[in-house]
Amino acid sequence: MRLRNDYWRKLARCMAGNRRRVMAVAVRMGRLAAVLVVDGKVLAWEMSRAAVIQEAKFAPMLRSWIVKFRPEILVSENPDQAGSKGERSLNCLRVAAHVFEDRAELNMVLCREQTYENRYEEAAALAERYPEISGELPLKPPCWDKEHPKLVLFDALSLADQVIANG
């Protein structure tokens, strides 16, 4: 618990100044996504399927996005509390946490809060709050079809929004 409180104190210091570049990373259904939020606006986002399928590409992809986005705060989901994720996604989250540990930026590994009935409702609420990414909003498929691949972008945005809301 002490470690978590230290995170929030560091976050408050970062958010109080002009350091408001938050990069959140999410892994879902064989896809990796990163979202950069600067001063409450989504500036950039990236997705990769190859980085999850070929584990050797995962860490280099994350490092390249960190160099490209230049965040001050790095956010990923806690692999130990990730719920129903598969083994490949959990391994990717562990690698992300390890890559982020080696960085000078503030590294936050969070438990994802689910405050909506389903991920599509959450994505719609996030698209309303962040209109820059509303063009990527996936429509809910029929129950017999698999989920939309762009949903992972909104998982990453949800993590970034969680940090911004608490900061």
C-alpha positions as a Markdown table, in Angstrom:
| # | Residue | x | y | z |
|---|---|---|---|---|
| 1 | Met | 0.0 | 0.0 | 0.0 |
| 2 | Arg | 2.9 | 2.4 | 0.8 |
| 3 | Leu | 4.2 | 1.9 | -2.8 |
| 4 | Arg | 0.9 | 2.8 | -4.2 |
| 5 | Asn | 0.7 | 6.0 | -2.1 |
| 6 | Asp | 4.2 | 7.0 | -3.3 |
| 7 | Tyr | 3.0 | 6.6 | -6.9 |
| 8 | Trp | 0.1 | 9.0 | -6.3 |
| 9 | Arg | 2.4 | 11.5 | -4.6 |
| 10 | Lys | 4.8 | 11.4 | -7.5 |
| 11 | Leu | 1.9 | 11.7 | -9.9 |
| 12 | Ala | 0.6 | 14.7 | -8.1 |
| 13 | Arg | 4.0 | 16.4 | -8.4 |
| 14 | Cys | 4.2 | 15.6 | -12.1 |
| 15 | Met | 0.6 | 16.8 | -12.8 |
| 16 | Ala | 1.0 | 20.0 | -10.8 |
| 17 | Gly | 3.8 | 21.3 | -13.0 |
| 18 | Asn | 3.8 | 21.4 | -16.8 |
| 19 | Arg | 4.6 | 17.7 | -17.1 |
| 20 | Arg | 1.4 | 16.3 | -18.4 |
| 21 | Arg | 2.5 | 13.8 | -21.1 |
| 22 | Val | 0.8 | 10.5 | -20.2 |
| 23 | Met | 1.4 | 7.4 | -22.3 |
| 24 | Ala | -0.7 | 4.4 | -21.4 |
| 25 | Val | -0.2 | 0.9 | -22.9 |
| 26 | Ala | -2.8 | -1.9 | -23.1 |
| 27 | Val | -2.8 | -5.4 | -24.3 |
| 28 | Arg | -6.0 | -7.2 | -25.4 |
| 29 | Met | -6.9 | -10.0 | -27.7 |
| 30 | Gly | -3.5 | -10.3 | -29.3 |
| 31 | Arg | -3.1 | -6.5 | -29.9 |
| 32 | Leu | -0.9 | -3.9 | -28.3 |
| 33 | Ala | -2.0 | -0.2 | -28.1 |
| 34 | Ala | -0.4 | 2.9 | -26.8 |
| 35 | Val | -2.2 | 6.3 | -26.3 |
| 36 | Leu | -0.5 | 9.6 | -25.6 |
| 37 | Val | -2.6 | 12.1 | -23.7 |
| 38 | Val | -1.2 | 15.6 | -23.3 |
| 39 | Asp | -3.0 | 18.3 | -21.2 |
| 40 | Gly | -6.2 | 16.3 | -21.4 |
| 41 | Lys | -6.2 | 15.8 | -25.1 |
| 42 | Val | -5.3 | 12.6 | -27.1 |
| 43 | Leu | -2.4 | 13.6 | -29.3 |
| 44 | Ala | -1.4 | 10.2 | -30.7 |
| 45 | Trp | -2.1 | 6.5 | -30.6 |
| 46 | Glu | -0.6 | 3.4 | -32.1 |
| 47 | Met | -1.6 | -0.2 | -32.4 |
| 48 | Ser | 0.4 | -3.4 | -33.2 |
| 49 | Arg | -0.5 | -7.0 | -33.6 |
| 50 | Ala | 2.9 | -8.2 | -34.6 |
| 51 | Ala | 4.4 | -7.1 | -31.3 |
| 52 | Val | 2.2 | -9.4 | -29.3 |
| 53 | Ile | 2.4 | -12.3 | -31.7 |
| 54 | Gln | 6.2 | -12.2 | -31.9 |
| 55 | Glu | 7.5 | -11.5 | -28.4 |
| 56 | Ala | 10.9 | -10.5 | -29.6 |
| 57 | Lys | 9.2 | -7.4 | -31.2 |
| 58 | Phe | 7.3 | -6.3 | -28.1 |
| 59 | Ala | 10.0 | -4.6 | -26.0 |
| 60 | Pro | 11.6 | -2.8 | -29.0 |
| 61 | Met | 8.1 | -1.6 | -30.1 |
| 62 | Leu | 7.4 | -0.2 | -26.6 |
| 63 | Arg | 10.8 | 1.5 | -26.5 |
| 64 | Ser | 10.3 | 3.1 | -30.0 |
| 65 | Trp | 6.9 | 4.5 | -28.9 |
| 66 | Ile | 8.5 | 5.9 | -25.8 |
| 67 | Val | 11.1 | 7.7 | -27.9 |
| 68 | Lys | 8.5 | 8.8 | -30.4 |
| 69 | Phe | 5.9 | 10.1 | -27.8 |
| 70 | Arg | 8.4 | 11.4 | -25.1 |
| 71 | Pro | 6.0 | 10.8 | -22.2 |
| 72 | Glu | 6.7 | 11.9 | -18.6 |
| 73 | Ile | 4.3 | 9.3 | -17.1 |
| 74 | Leu | 4.1 | 5.7 | -18.3 |
| 75 | Val | 1.1 | 3.6 | -17.4 |
| 76 | Ser | 0.3 | -0.1 | -17.9 |
| 77 | Glu | -2.1 | -2.6 | -16.4 |
| 78 | Asn | -0.9 | -4.7 | -13.5 |
| 79 | Pro | -0.3 | -8.2 | -14.8 |
| 80 | Asp | -0.9 | -9.7 | -11.4 |
| 81 | Gln | -4.4 | -8.3 | -11.2 |
| 82 | Ala | -5.4 | -8.4 | -14.9 |
| 83 | Gly | -8.4 | -10.6 | -14.5 |
| 84 | Ser | -9.2 | -12.9 | -17.4 |
| 85 | Lys | -6.3 | -12.1 | -19.7 |
| 86 | Gly | -4.6 | -15.0 | -21.5 |
| 87 | Glu | -1.0 | -16.1 | -20.8 |
| 88 | Arg | 0.4 | -14.2 | -23.9 |
| 89 | Ser | -1.2 | -10.9 | -22.8 |
| 90 | Leu | 0.0 | -11.4 | -19.2 |
| 91 | Asn | 3.5 | -12.0 | -20.5 |
| 92 | Cys | 3.3 | -8.8 | -22.6 |
| 93 | Leu | 2.1 | -6.8 | -19.5 |
| 94 | Arg | 5.1 | -8.2 | -17.5 |
| 95 | Val | 7.5 | -7.2 | -20.3 |
| 96 | Ala | 5.9 | -3.7 | -20.4 |
| 97 | Ala | 6.3 | -3.3 | -16.6 |
| 98 | His | 10.0 | -4.4 | -17.0 |
| 99 | Val | 10.6 | -2.0 | -19.9 |
| 100 | Phe | 9.0 | 0.9 | -18.0 |
| 101 | Glu | 11.0 | 0.1 | -14.8 |
| 102 | Asp | 14.3 | 0.9 | -16.7 |
| 103 | Arg | 13.1 | 4.3 | -17.8 |
| 104 | Ala | 13.6 | 7.7 | -16.0 |
| 105 | Glu | 9.9 | 8.5 | -16.5 |
| 106 | Leu | 7.4 | 7.9 | -13.7 |
| 107 | Asn | 6.2 | 4.4 | -14.1 |
| 108 | Met | 2.7 | 3.4 | -13.0 |
| 109 | Val | 1.3 | -0.1 | -13.0 |
| 110 | Leu | -2.4 | 0.1 | -12.2 |
| 111 | Cys | -5.4 | -2.2 | -11.7 |
| 112 | Arg | -7.9 | -1.2 | -14.3 |
| 113 | Glu | -11.1 | 0.1 | -12.9 |
| 114 | Gln | -14.3 | -0.9 | -14.7 |
| 115 | Thr | -17.1 | 1.5 | -14.0 |
| 116 | Tyr | -19.2 | 0.6 | -17.0 |
| 117 | Glu | -21.4 | -2.4 | -17.8 |
| 118 | Asn | -19.3 | -3.3 | -20.8 |
| 119 | Arg | -16.2 | -2.1 | -22.7 |
| 120 | Tyr | -18.3 | -0.6 | -25.5 |
| 121 | Glu | -20.1 | 1.7 | -23.1 |
| 122 | Glu | -16.8 | 2.7 | -21.6 |
| 123 | Ala | -15.4 | 3.4 | -25.1 |
| 124 | Ala | -18.4 | 5.6 | -26.0 |
| 125 | Ala | -17.9 | 7.6 | -22.8 |
| 126 | Leu | -14.2 | 8.0 | -23.4 |
| 127 | Ala | -14.8 | 9.0 | -27.0 |
| 128 | Glu | -17.2 | 11.7 | -25.7 |
| 129 | Arg | -14.6 | 12.9 | -23.2 |
| 130 | Tyr | -11.8 | 12.8 | -25.7 |
| 131 | Pro | -13.3 | 13.7 | -29.1 |
| 132 | Glu | -9.9 | 13.4 | -30.8 |
| 133 | Ile | -10.2 | 9.6 | -30.8 |
| 134 | Ser | -13.9 | 9.4 | -31.5 |
| 135 | Gly | -13.2 | 8.4 | -35.1 |
| 136 | Glu | -11.8 | 5.1 | -33.8 |
| 137 | Leu | -14.9 | 4.3 | -31.7 |
| 138 | Pro | -15.8 | 0.7 | -32.4 |
| 139 | Leu | -19.5 | -0.4 | -32.8 |
| 140 | Lys | -20.6 | -3.3 | -30.7 |
| 141 | Pro | -20.7 | -6.4 | -32.9 |
| 142 | Pro | -23.5 | -9.0 | -32.7 |
| 143 | Cys | -23.1 | -11.4 | -29.7 |
| 144 | Trp | -21.9 | -14.2 | -32.0 |
| 145 | Asp | -19.1 | -12.1 | -33.5 |
| 146 | Lys | -15.7 | -11.4 | -31.9 |
| 147 | Glu | -14.9 | -8.0 | -30.4 |
| 148 | His | -13.6 | -5.1 | -32.4 |
| 149 | Pro | -9.8 | -4.9 | -32.6 |
| 150 | Lys | -9.8 | -1.2 | -31.9 |
| 151 | Leu | -11.2 | -1.8 | -28.4 |
| 152 | Val | -7.7 | -2.1 | -27.1 |
| 153 | Leu | -7.1 | 1.6 | -27.9 |
| 154 | Phe | -9.9 | 2.5 | -25.4 |
| 155 | Asp | -8.4 | 0.1 | -22.8 |
| 156 | Ala | -5.2 | 2.2 | -23.0 |
| 157 | Leu | -7.1 | 5.4 | -22.9 |
| 158 | Ser | -9.0 | 4.2 | -19.9 |
| 159 | Leu | -5.8 | 3.7 | -18.0 |
| 160 | Ala | -4.5 | 7.2 | -19.0 |
| 161 | Asp | -7.9 | 8.7 | -18.0 |
| 162 | Gln | -7.6 | 6.9 | -14.6 |
| 163 | Val | -4.3 | 8.5 | -14.0 |
| 164 | Ile | -5.5 | 12.0 | -15.1 |
| 165 | Ala | -8.6 | 11.7 | -13.0 |
| 166 | Asn | -6.6 | 10.8 | -9.9 |
| 167 | Gly | -3.9 | 13.4 | -10.5 |
